[in-house]
Amino acid sequence: MHLIEVTVRKDEIKISGHANYAAYGQDIICAGVTALARTLIKSIKDLTEDKMEYEISPGWVDIKYGNLSEKAKTLVDSFFIGICMIANEFPDYVRIAQLM
């Protein structure tokens, strides 16, 4: 079984795996998860003063941060809402582990 796993902790978000819902370049689940992750990173960088480290590669996103501002926390919450919507729509392809 192919699956995207999203792990959310108080100081990091990790995303790993591939949905394999459709052919490469046509997989709406992978595209949605990638878009949410990239938007979160860019939004925190552009809209806040918060510091973070991140790594993105095919099938892997790792975002680490420290004490977030209220604005950055709202951005992370928005990311989480989006990921939950995808996971609810496609539960066989996305699993979320929230470890706070």
C-alpha positions as CSV (number, residue, x, y, z in Angstrom):
1,M,0.0,0.0,0.0
2,H,1.3,3.4,-0.9
3,L,0.7,6.2,1.5
4,I,1.6,9.8,2.4
5,E,2.4,10.1,6.1
6,V,2.2,13.5,7.8
7,T,3.6,13.8,11.3
8,V,2.9,17.0,13.2
9,R,4.8,17.8,16.4
10,K,4.9,21.1,18.3
11,D,8.2,22.0,16.7
12,E,8.2,20.2,13.3
13,I,6.1,18.8,10.4
14,K,7.3,15.8,8.5
15,I,5.7,14.5,5.3
16,S,6.9,11.3,3.6
17,G,5.9,8.9,1.0
18,H,3.8,9.0,-2.2
19,A,0.1,8.4,-2.7
20,N,0.4,6.7,-6.1
21,Y,-3.2,7.7,-6.6
22,A,-2.4,8.4,-10.3
23,A,0.5,8.5,-12.7
24,Y,3.4,10.8,-11.8
25,G,2.5,14.3,-12.7
26,Q,-1.2,13.5,-12.5
27,D,-1.5,12.6,-8.9
28,I,-3.9,15.1,-7.3
29,I,-3.2,13.9,-3.8
30,C,0.6,14.4,-4.0
31,A,0.0,17.7,-5.7
32,G,-2.3,18.9,-3.0
33,V,-0.1,17.9,-0.2
34,T,3.0,19.4,-1.9
35,A,1.1,22.7,-2.6
36,L,0.1,23.0,1.1
37,A,3.6,22.3,2.4
38,R,5.3,24.7,0.0
39,T,2.7,27.4,0.7
40,L,3.3,27.0,4.5
41,I,7.0,27.4,4.1
42,K,6.7,30.4,1.8
43,S,4.1,32.0,4.0
44,I,6.1,31.7,7.2
45,K,9.2,33.1,5.4
46,D,7.4,36.0,3.7
47,L,4.7,36.9,6.3
48,T,6.5,36.4,9.6
49,E,9.8,37.0,11.3
50,D,9.9,33.4,12.5
51,K,12.9,31.2,11.9
52,M,12.6,27.7,10.5
53,E,14.6,25.1,8.7
54,Y,13.2,23.0,5.9
55,E,14.2,20.3,3.4
56,I,12.1,19.3,0.4
57,S,12.9,16.4,-1.9
58,P,10.7,14.0,-3.9
59,G,8.6,12.1,-1.3
60,W,9.9,14.1,1.6
61,V,9.3,17.4,3.4
62,D,10.8,18.2,6.8
63,I,10.0,21.6,8.4
64,K,11.5,22.5,11.8
65,Y,10.7,25.6,13.8
66,G,10.9,26.9,17.4
67,N,8.6,29.2,19.3
68,L,6.2,30.4,16.6
69,S,4.5,33.8,16.6
70,E,0.7,33.8,16.7
71,K,0.7,34.6,13.0
72,A,2.9,31.6,12.2
73,K,0.8,29.4,14.4
74,T,-2.3,30.4,12.4
75,L,-0.4,29.5,9.2
76,V,0.5,26.1,10.6
77,D,-3.2,25.6,11.8
78,S,-4.3,26.5,8.2
79,F,-1.9,23.9,6.8
80,F,-3.2,21.3,9.2
81,I,-6.8,22.1,8.2
82,G,-5.9,21.6,4.6
83,I,-4.1,18.3,5.2
84,C,-7.0,17.0,7.3
85,M,-9.4,17.8,4.4
86,I,-7.2,15.8,2.0
87,A,-6.9,12.9,4.5
88,N,-10.6,12.9,5.1
89,E,-11.3,12.8,1.4
90,F,-8.6,10.2,0.6
91,P,-8.1,8.2,3.8
92,D,-6.4,5.3,2.0
93,Y,-3.7,7.6,0.7
94,V,-2.9,10.1,3.5
95,R,-2.3,9.3,7.2
96,I,-1.8,12.0,9.9
97,A,0.0,11.5,13.2
98,Q,-0.3,14.4,15.6
99,L,2.3,14.0,18.3
100,M,2.2,17.1,20.5
